[in-house]
Amino acid sequence: MEDHKTRFWFVQSTKELKPVYGDYRALYDYSVNARYKMLEFNVESLNDSYDSFYLPIKKRILKLIEKK
């Protein structure tokens, strides 16, 4: 997919991915804050975001792959 707007729409409107849209959006916001706003994150914050946002997305996608 070519841009973030399209990806957001796809994740939010796809039945199988919709449950992790909030996590996807949170990771996107973290990346924007790090890259463009130059906010610093401590290790604890990064670990929390990994556990809270990344892992649920990974688990969901792995389940979808296993179903095929």
LINBEL-V617371 format. One record per helix or strand of 2 or more residues. SS is the DSSP state (hx for helix, st for strand). FROM is the first residue (numbers start at 0). TO is the last residue. If there is no record, write none. Layout:
ss: (SS | SS)
from: (FROM | FROM)
to: (TO | TO)
This chain:
ss: (hx | hx | hx)
from: (3 | 17 | 42)
to: (12 | 34 | 66)
